Amino acid sequence: MNKFDFRNIEKVPGKCGGRAVIADTRIRVSLILSLYREGMTVEEIVQHYPHVRPADVHDALAYAYEHVDEIQADLDADDEAEVKKLYPGGRPAEAKTS
């Protein structure tokens, strides 16, 4: 079994919903994976986010591919229709009481 060191990736409760992010940023691993899947190169991602290093992007991609279910759940949670259900009109939906 391979052991990977994701030193540039962190999950902090209360930061981006506890999702995996590039350390010391609010840039989620799922965002990096989405950009990469859309055809951006590592260099283009770094140009778009100049405070991110190539090693950060590579670690994010490695983390995404080692934690497929977790990252897919993050991507699914970002689905626009789902977000609109949670935040209709840009505000959290009122909890229904019985």
C-alpha positions in Angstrom: 0.0 0.0 0.0 1.3 3.4 -0.9 1.6 6.1 1.7 1.1 9.6 0.5 2.1 12.8 2.3 -0.6 15.5 1.8 1.3 18.1 3.8 -0.2 20.9 1.6 -3.8 19.8 2.3 -5.7 20.4 5.5 -9.2 19.9 6.8 -10.2 22.3 9.6 -13.6 22.3 11.2 -15.3 25.6 10.5 -13.1 26.4 7.5 -14.9 25.8 4.2 -17.3 23.4 6.0 -14.4 21.2 7.1 -13.7 20.3 3.5 -10.2 19.5 2.2 -8.4 22.7 1.2 -4.9 23.8 0.2 -3.2 24.6 3.5 -3.4 28.2 4.7 -6.0 29.0 2.0 -9.7 28.6 1.4 -9.1 26.9 -2.0 -10.9 23.6 -1.9 -9.4 20.4 -3.3 -12.7 19.9 -5.2 -12.2 23.3 -7.0 -8.7 22.4 -8.1 -9.9 19.0 -9.4 -12.8 20.7 -11.3 -10.4 23.2 -12.9 -8.1 20.4 -13.9 -10.9 18.4 -15.3 -12.1 21.4 -17.3 -8.7 21.4 -19.0 -6.6 23.9 -17.0 -3.0 22.9 -16.6 -1.2 23.1 -13.3 0.6 26.2 -14.5 -2.7 27.9 -15.5 -4.2 27.1 -12.1 -1.1 28.7 -10.4 -1.5 31.8 -12.6 -5.1 32.1 -11.7 -4.3 31.7 -7.9 -0.8 33.2 -7.6 -0.5 32.5 -3.9 -0.7 28.7 -4.7 2.4 26.8 -5.7 2.6 24.0 -8.2 3.3 21.6 -5.3 0.0 22.6 -3.7 -1.9 21.9 -6.9 -0.2 18.5 -7.3 -1.0 17.6 -3.7 -4.6 18.6 -4.2 -4.9 16.4 -7.3 -3.2 13.5 -5.5 -5.5 13.9 -2.5 -8.5 14.1 -4.8 -7.6 10.8 -6.5 -6.8 9.1 -3.2 -10.1 10.3 -1.6 -12.5 9.9 -4.6 -15.7 9.4 -2.6 -15.0 12.4 -0.3 -14.2 14.8 -3.1 -17.1 13.5 -5.2 -19.4 14.3 -2.3 -18.0 17.8 -2.1 -18.6 18.3 -5.8 -22.1 16.9 -5.5 -22.8 19.3 -2.6 -21.7 22.2 -4.8 -24.3 21.3 -7.4 -26.2 24.5 -8.1 -29.7 22.9 -7.7 -28.7 21.5 -4.3 -27.3 24.9 -3.2 -30.5 26.6 -4.3 -32.5 24.2 -2.2 -30.4 25.0 0.9 -30.3 28.7 0.2 -33.4 29.8 -1.7 -33.1 33.5 -2.5 -29.6 33.4 -1.2 -30.7 32.7 2.4 -30.7 29.5 4.4 -34.1 27.7 4.1 -36.2 27.9 7.2 -36.4 24.8 9.2 -39.8 23.3 9.3 -41.3 22.4 12.6 -44.0 19.8 13.0 
